[in-house]
């Protein structure tokens, strides 16, 4: 699903004073991609060219310079594709401006007819072409800090929404927060890894009250969880385990609920062993940078699924 809404860039055919924004965006993007800007956008008749850029290709026999004619078409507001009617006389334009190749920079996509024409130019006239459509532009922008900075300037509304839906750990400590599986040493704070935090509890004789938290461990789900369970039960077969998904505890509201539950245990005089207390503090510290943020839409739905049963206060 697309993240950046290209309609945030003003329409090019309305004289608002901002009608050149898409071309300026193209210039900055292509410079960011490594092209050298030879001719920048300007007002007036453009002769079928919006920018001219150079690509320097380094090879065994030295540097080959490819001069690209850039055509910017901003049709996001209408949603239409770029057709051969819009993109006419490409070969003549290349010759007029002494360019070697054609580069389309589009806020939508080329039509199948235009793609067919361009493929024909490549096959019959050996004319190279390349199209930056909206998906490819977005992919490059959101893949680096410099690109993200550009997205923030040209797509401020989209960026705010994307940042909220793609949260990063808060920069609180000098180093990166880390929770490595106590069995296999896999980093469990990486989003693709599926880990749990497990408390091992000593109960009273009728199992109605937790007397002491003996161990707190974080492990991968599945075989690592089984391995840890076997280790703990060899030490004390009478302990009862309870667990939470680490990804759930990183949801800010869930984190508060989880911390309040620990406070309530302490208030009820549940004790922690020294090891368990050290680990619960380590877990809370390292998880917090992932918590200090807004909830994503998915997490709001997840909180409804988790159905918190106890009041926090």
ZANU-347272 format. One record per residue: x, y, z of N, C-alpha, C in turn; residue in three letters. Coordinates in steps of 0.02 Angstrom, whole numbers, plus 50000, padded with zeros to 5 digits. Each point is the difference from the previous one (the first is absolute). Layout:
XYZXYZXYZAla...
end
This chain:
500424994050000499585006050000500445006250000Unk499815004949957500415006149994499995003950065Unk500575002950016500075004150060499945007449984Unk500345002249947500035007149983499425001949953Unk499655005350019499465002549959500275005749956Unk500094998549935500305004949955499555006049988Unk499374999650021499565005849995500185005550049Unk500454998550047500255005250044500435005149961Unk500284997949944500385004649957499505003749956Unk500015006749999499505003949963499994998149926Unk499415000949971499914998649929500455004549957Unk500234997149945500495003649958499685005049952Unk499354999249986499685004249949499625005950030Unk500015000850067499665005650032500515005250021Unk499895006349981500485005450014499905002550071Unk500254996150047499945001850071500665002550029Unk500524999949960500665001650025500374993850023Unk499644994450006500304993750022499974994849945Unk499845002149939499904995249946500644996549977Unk500575002650022500644996949981500254995050052Unk499624998950052500244996050056500194992949979Unk499604996949956500154993149980500664999749963Unk500145004949958500635000149964500595001150048Unk499905004450049500535001050050500124993650040Unk499454996550015500064993550035500394995149957Unk499854999949935500364995549954500745001650000Unk500175006449998500705002049999500364997550063Unk499695001150059500324997950062500054992450004Unk499474996649977500014992750003500554997149956Unk500065002549938500504997449954500705001650024Unk500095005850030500665001650029500154995250058Unk499494998550040500064995250054500194993149974Unk499744998249941500144993549970500694999749967Unk500345005649996500695000049973500085003149932Unk499465002749971500065003449936500295007150009Unk500345002449950500255006850000499515004349961Unk499765005450031499515004349969500355004749950Unk499794999649937500295004249947499545005949985Unk499354998749998499515005249986499434999450050Unk499865005550037499484999950051499345002549972Unk499454998950037499345002449978499995007649995Unk499625002649951499885007149997499315001249969Unk499765006050005499345001849973500055001149925Unk499424999249966499985001349928500024993549961Unk500025000849933500014994149956500624995950013Unk499914993550011500574995850018500264995749943Unk499665000249942500244996149944499994992650013Unk499554997850043499944992850014500504997350049Unk500325004450037500484997750050499905004150065Unk499994996550056499935003350065500685000750034Unk500404994749995500695000350025500444996049952Unk500645001650004500504995749968500504998150054Unk500144993550004500464997650052500514995349967Unk500564999450034500524995449977500104994450049Unk500114994149973500194994250040500724998149982Unk500424999350049500704998049988500084992750018Unk500114995949949500074992850009500744998250000Unk500244997250054500704998350007500114992749981Unk500444998949953500144993349977500754998849991Unk500164994349973500704998149991500375004949954Unk499655002549950500325004449950499905007450018Unk499815001450061499935007050020499285001750015Unk499845006449992499335002650018499605001349936Unk499404997249998499535001449945499475004850025Unk499905005449964499505005050020499374999149958Unk499444998950034499354999449967499595006250016Unk499785003549948499615006150009499264998349993Unk499625001150054499294998250003499565006149991Unk499504999449957499475004949996499454997950049Unk499835004450046499514998350052499345003449985Unk499474996149999499335002649989499594998650063Unk499775005450033499614999450062499265000649984Unk499614995250021499275000149991499674998750067Unk499655005250024499694999650066499244999349991Unk499774993749997499294998749987499664996850061Unk500315000650059499724996850060499305002750017Unk499885006449986499365003150019499434997249957Unk500144998249939499484997049957500024992450005Unk500584997350018500064992750006500134996549934Unk500065003849945500094997049935500724997849988Unk500084995149956500674997849981500285004949948Unk500654999449987500335004249950499964996249933Unk499675003049952499864996749936500465002749945Unk500014996649942500395002549943499775006949977Unk499375001650010499745006649981500345005550042Unk500124998450063500335004850045500755000249988Unk500284994349985500734999349992500164998949926Unk500005005449961500074999649928500725001549977Unk500154997649940500625001949964500634999050042Unk500054994450032500574998950045500665000049963Unk500034996549944500634999749962500215006949977Unk499535004049975500165006849977500255004250058Unk499704999350057500215004050059500714998150021Unk500164993649997500674997950017500525003149953Unk499835000049935500475002849951500075007550009Unk499445003450012500015007350007500455002150058Unk499984996350055500375001950060500654996050008Unk500184996449946500644996350000500064995350060Unk499474996350014499984995250056500044992949974Unk500254995650043500114993149981499424995450020Unk499635001950052499504995550029499425004050028Unk499444996550008499385003250024499844997650071Unk499835004750044499824998250069499325003250016Unk499514995850014499355002450021499955000350076Unk499785005650025499925000850073499265001550012Unk499634994850023499275000450001499724998950070Unk499485003950016499674999150065499454994849996Unk499894997249941499564994149993500414994549966Unk499764997549943500364994849964499945001249925Unk500444997249960499915000449927499454995349978Unk499655001949948499494995549971500354994349963Unk499624994849986500294994449962500205002349930Unk499635004849971500175002549934500675003750001Unk500125004050051500645003550004500574995050011Unk499894995250042500534995050012500164996249936Unk499494998449961500114996649935500425004349954Unk499835006549997500395004649958500745000350022Unk500105000650065500685000550026500404993649986Unk499684994350008500334993749984500184999749925Unk499565002849959500145000249928500615004449985Unk500045005750034500595004449991500644996450021Unk499964996250054500594996450024500214994749949Unk499524996449973500164994549954500225002549932Unk499655005149974500115002149931500515005649993Unk500045004350050500455005849995500554999950052Unk500024994750039500514999350053499995006050048Unk499395002350016499925005650046499844997350069Unk500435001550047499894997750069499475004450034Unk499604996750042499525003950039499934997150070Unk499755004150046499864997750067499425004150028Unk499574996850039499425003450030500044999650076Unk499995005850032499895000350072499255001350010Unk499634994750017499295001050016499925001050075Unk499395001050022499885001950070500244994650049Unk499934993649982500214994650045500764999850007Unk500345000749944500734999750002500295006250036Unk499705005749989500235006150035499924999050075Unk499424997650021499874999050071500494995050031Unk500134994649964500454994850026500695002950014Unk500265004149954500665003050010499995005150056Unk499475003950005499985005250052500004997150070Unk499624994650010499914997450067500534994950020Unk500534999649959500514995050012500655002950028Unk500005006550015500615003050027499815006250040Unk500445002150044499865006050041499945006249956Unk500425000649949499975005849956499355000149961Unk499794994249976499374999549963499405001550045Unk500034997650062499465001350048499955007550014Unk500575003350005500015007250011499665003649942Unk500114997749938499685003049942499254998750002Unk499814993950019499294998350005499655004550051Unk500355001550054499705004250053499865007049972Unk500425002549955499905006849973499465000349947Unk499984995149955499535000349944499344996650015Unk499994995550049499384996350018499895000350076Unk499925006050028499985000650073499444996050033Unk499415000049971499434996450030500114992549996Unk500214997649942500144992949991500564997750046Unk500505004350008500574998150042499784999150073Unk499605004650026499774999550069499624993550011Unk499574998349953499614993850006500464993949995Unk500475000249953500474994449991500424999050062Unk500245005550029500424999650059499624996850058Unk499365001850007499604997150054499874992649988Unk499894998149937499854993049985500634995849992Unk500585003149999500644996349996500465002450055Unk499814998750063500385002950056500704997350006Unk500465004450019500694998250014500135001050075Unk500484996350028500155001150072500225007150013Unk499765002850056500205006750019500755000150016Unk500335005549982500725000750013500105002550071Unk500024995450048500035001750071500704998650028Unk500284994249982500644997950027500555000649947Unk500624999650022500565000449954500004994249950Unk499874994050025500004994149957499304997949981Unk499964995249954499364997249980499724995650055Unk499345000450014499714995350048500064992849974Unk500084995250045500124993149979499714995150050Unk499644995049974499764994350039500154993849960Unk500524996450018500194994049963499744993850035Unk499744995549959499704993850026500484996650049Unk499744998050058500424996750050500214992949980Unk499764997749944500204993349976500465000549940Unk499775003449947500384999949936500345006649985Unk499905005250041500335006549992499735004149941Unk499424998349973499695003949946499745006650029Unk500105005549963499755006550022499245000249993Unk499655000550056499274999650000499665006749990Unk500375005550000499705006549988499985001849926Unk500264995649957499915000949929499314997649981Unk499645004049960499284999149992499824993149973Unk500444997249957499824993649968500064994150048Unk500335001050057500104994450047499424999650049Unk499794993850015499404998850040500214997450068Unk500035004750050500244998050065499485001150054Unk500124997050058499565000850058500425001350062Unk499715003450049500305000850065499614995650049Unk500364995850037499684994950042500205001150073Unk499504999950044500125000250072499884993050029Unk500454997750043499924993550033499865001350074Unk499414997850022499735002150064499934994250049Unk500185001350063499884995250054499345001850033Unk499544995150004499335001250027499964997550072Unk499475002150035499884997150066499724992949993Unk499864996850056499834992849999499384998449960Unk499515004549999499394998649961499995003749933Unk500575002749981500095003349935499525005949991Unk499835003450054499545005849996500375006650000Unk500664999950015500375006250005500724999049978Unk500255004949964500704999949981500425002350060Unk500464995950021500425001750057500655003549978Unk500294997549945500635002949978500104998749925Unk500265005149966500214999249930500734997750002Unk500104993849978500684997150004500435001949940Unk499704999949941500385001349939499595004349952Unk500355004449964499715003749944500474998849941Unk499744997249946500414998449942499645002449937Unk500395001749948499705001449935500314995349949Unk499584997049961500204994749954499605000449935Unk500254996649949499624999149938499424995250014Unk499445001249966499464995150005500214993449969Unk499694994650022500144993549970500554996350037Unk500524997949964500514995550029500395003350056Unk500155006549995500375003450054499575000350063Unk499365001449992499545000050057499984993150033Unk499974994749959500004993150027500654998550037Unk500565002149970500654998850032500045003550068Unk499785006350003500025003650063499534996850051Unk499414997949978499534996750046500314993850031Unk500344996049960500324993950025500555001850050Unk500395005249985500545002150046499715002150068Unk499485004149998499715002550062499694994350040Unk499674995549967499664994650037500504995050030Unk500594999649970500524995950033500235003350065Unk499985006750001500205003650061499444999750053Unk499395000949976499435000050047499374998149962Unk499784993850006499424997649960499335003050023Unk499995003750055499365002550026499855007149978Unk500455003149963499875006949978499485000349944Unk499625005350000499495001349949500245005749956Unk499924999349934500235005249955499415004149972Unk500125006449990499535004449964500415004249952Unk499705002049944500405003349948499595005349964Unk500375004449966499725005149956500415000149936Unk499675001449944500375001349938500385006550007Unk500655000049984500395006150005499725005549956Unk499774998349940499735005049955499385003350030Unk499624996250041499425003050033500215004850055Unk500534998350036500235004350054500295006649973Unk500215000149937500245006349971499445004749981Unk499374997750002499445004549989499935004550062Unk500035006649992500025004350059499474998650053Unk499374999249978499474998850050500104993350035Unk500204995049962500124993450029500585000250049Unk500515003949983500585000750044499785002850068Unk499575005149998499765002950063499624994850040Unk499574996249966499624994850035500474994950032Unk500524998149963500474994950023500395002550061Unk500235006349997500365002950057499545000650061Unk499385002149989499535000650056499884993150033Unk499994994849959499914993350028500594998250046Unk500605001949980500594998850042499955003950066Unk499795006349995499915004050061499494996850046Unk499454997649971499484996850041500274993850034Unk500424996149965500304994150031500435002050060Unk500405005249990500445002350055499595002550059Unk499455003449984499575002550053499684994250040Unk499884994649965499724994050034500544995850032Unk500615002850002500574997050034500284993849964Unk499884999749935500354995049960500735002049996Unk500444995250012500715001550000500324997849934Unk500575003049986500404998149942500674997450025Unk500244994649970500694998050014500475005449973Unk500625000050023500475005149976500094999749924Unk500054993849974500094999249928499395002549962Unk499414998150024499385002149966499935007550001Unk500185003250055499925007250006500495003649954Unk500614997449994500495003049953499734999549929Unk499734994249982499774999049932499375004049984Unk499555000750048499395003949986500195007349989Unk500495002650036500225006849990500355000749932Unk500414995349982500345000149935499494999949944Unk499504995850007499484999549948499645006649993Unk499795003050056499625006249998500415005749968Unk500645000450016500435005349973500094999249925Unk500124993949977500144999049929499385000249957Unk499424998650029499395000249961499735007249994Unk500195004450047499705006650003500115004249937Unk500595000049968500075004049939499504998049945Unk499774993750001499504997849951499305001950021Unk499925002350061499345001750027499865007449996Unk500525004250002499935007250006499815003149933Unk499374999149980499765002249934499244999649999Unk499715002049942499284999449989499834992749982Unk499374998150010499764993549977499885000149925Unk500174994649966499804999249930499284997849997Unk499705000549941499314997849990499934992650016Unk500494996049978499984992950013500034998550075Unk500405003950036500074998950072499365001950037Unk499665005349977499375001750031499504994349994Unk499994996849941499574994249992500224994250043Unk500664999150005500274994650041499815000950074Unk500005006150024499815001350069499294997850013Unk499565000949952499314997650008499984992450004Unk500434996749960500034992750001500274997550067Unk500485003650028500304997950063499505000650058Unk499505004449993499455000550048500255000450072Unk500315005550017500265000950068499444999150051Unk500114995450048499484998050046500025003650067Unk500595002550019500075003150066500135007549993Unk499715004050044500175007150001500725001050021Unk500315005349976500695001350018500065003050070Unk499495003650021500075003950062499544997250054Unk
end
